[in-house]
């Protein structure tokens, strides 16, 4: 079974966008990777 791809759009200021890009670049990851890791950590903390 093929997974459907969904898109998430959030509005951020130019400054926030630049900060996000710098932070994830320093980690050598994509915004998606960092977001999914953060969600996983939140889920683990709730258990």
C-alpha positions in Angstrom: 0.0 0.0 0.0 1.4 3.4 -1.0 1.6 6.1 1.6 0.0 9.4 0.8 2.3 12.5 1.1 0.9 15.5 3.0 2.3 19.0 3.2 2.5 21.1 6.3 2.7 24.8 6.0 3.6 27.2 8.8 4.1 30.9 8.7 7.3 32.3 10.3 9.0 35.6 10.1 12.1 36.1 7.9 14.2 36.1 11.0 12.7 32.9 12.3 13.2 31.2 8.9 16.8 32.2 8.7 17.4 30.9 12.3 15.7 27.6 11.5 17.8 27.2 8.4 21.1 28.0 10.3 20.2 25.6 13.2 19.3 22.6 10.9 22.3 23.2 8.7 24.7 23.1 11.7 23.1 19.8 12.6 23.5 18.6 9.0 19.8 17.7 8.8 16.7 18.9 7.0 13.9 20.9 8.6 11.8 17.8 8.2 14.3 15.6 10.1 14.6 18.1 13.0 10.8 18.5 13.2 10.2 14.7 13.3 12.9 14.2 15.9 11.4 16.9 18.1 7.9 15.3 17.8 9.4 11.9 18.7 11.0 13.4 21.8 7.8 15.0 22.9 5.9 11.7 22.4 8.6 9.9 24.5 8.3 12.5 27.3 4.5 12.0 27.4 4.8 8.2 28.0 
